[in-house]
Amino acid sequence: MSYEPQEIEELSKKAEILTEALPYIRRFSGTTVVIKYGGNAISEGLESLDSFVEDVVLLNFVGIKVVVVHGGGPQIDALLTRLGHSSTFVGGLRVTDEETLESVKMVLLGQVNPLLVSRINLHGALAVGVSGADGSMVLCQPRSKEHGFVGEVIKVDASLLENLLVQGRVPIVASIGVGVDGQMYNVNADLVAAELSGALRAEKLVFLTNVEGIRSDASDPKSLLRQLRAYELKDLLDSEVIQGGMIPKAEAALSAIERGVHSVHLLDGRLPHALLLEVFTDQGIGTMLYG
């Protein structure tokens, strides 16, 4: 069988990529990676979603223990709009009254979580859908009266996830928490991912969203910061360079580093195989935070 020169070049490029990935596979096999998959990335459609799913399955097959934490902001917005409700945000967090909480539960537990589980399980019986309320995994108290039923995490119990990981499963965690009185709460998925990554002693926490990372100038895509130390990110927060929905992500990233996670990565989950490019290549494609 003969190959055209162009085909040989393409095959060689694939071989180079695989060779480049080998040291990273060797290094990270047996470690835990927590991935926060944002609703903005999910809303890009099945093609983008299936690219992410393939990345997760591959990580699992090479021995990396993967936990996926998800939100569903755009999907919640869409449902609230259909119901005639509007949303208010304070500090990047959705103010959640009783009606909004019901919509949040409908979207996260009834739409997004089953979708992720079903797409991953096309590749084998791997994914198991849970929420932070299961087994009181994410124990909460109200964040403030202003936020309503928005939970502030006071304790996490990762034993359920650890048991699933031992079985070779991929836990898919909806960002719902529970109080000691059984009240359920809307909890920012970034913060849930940070808390769980610390409890699981994760090697990496990866945020997949709809931006390429952290910029020194929010309006300038060329100002992407490839690497940041924790104190540098704190300075960006204090100087209010970081705004809106990126605030909880930055705060969650710092929290994860403080809890012993080795590195935190923020990248554009809409890019095909963004996760593999960040984990298994020399350069990566987003922002990496370390202590």
C-alpha positions, 0 to 999 in steps of 0.5 A: 500500500502506497501513500501520497506525500501529503498523507505521509506528512499528516501521519507523521504529524499525528505520530509527533503528537502522540510522542509528545503526549507520552511523557504527560501520560506517564506523569499523570496516569493514576492522578486525579483531574477535576474538570469544570465544564461550563454551560457556555461550552455545552451550548455550542452543540453536540459536535463540541460536546462530543469532542469534550466527551472523547477527551474525557474518555481518553483520559480515563482509558490512559489511567487518569481519574476524571471527575466532571463538575458542571453548571448550566448558566445559559440553559438556566437563562433560557428556561427562566426566559421561557417562564417569564422570569429574569435573573439578577447577578451579584458578584457574578452569582445568580440571585436565587429565589424559590422559583429560580431554584426549581428551574436550576434543579430542572436544568442541572438534574434533568437536562445537563447531567443526563446529557453528559452521562449519556454522551460519555456512556456511548463509549462504555459504561463509564459515567455516573451522574450525581449531585452535590446533594447526594450523600451530603457531598456538598454541605452548604449554608446560605451565602447571604440574604441578598443571594437567596438560595445560593449556597456557600460551601462549608464542608465537602465529603468526597468519599462517594466520588472516591468510591466511583473512581476506584471502580473506574467510573467518571462521576458527573457532578451537578452543582447543587448543594444541601444544607443540614436541614435538607434545603437544597441550594444553587452553588456556583459550579466553579466553587464546587469544582475547587472544593472537590479538587482539594478534597480529592487531592487532585493534580489538576483542576481545569475550567472549560468555558467560552473564553481562552483564559485570563487576560491582562486587558479583558477587551484585548484577546492578545493580552492572554496570560499563559502562566500566573502565580497565585499572588499575581492573580490576587493582584488582578482581582484586587485591581478589578482587572477581572470582572463579571463571571470570571470573578468566581472562576478566579476565586475558585482557582485561588481556593484550589491552589490553597487546598493543595491542587498542583495547577489550575487551567482556564481555557476555551472549551469550545475548541476541539480537544482543548482538554487534550491540548492543555494536558498532553502538549508542551505549550497548552492553549489557555492560562495555567495558575500555580502556587 
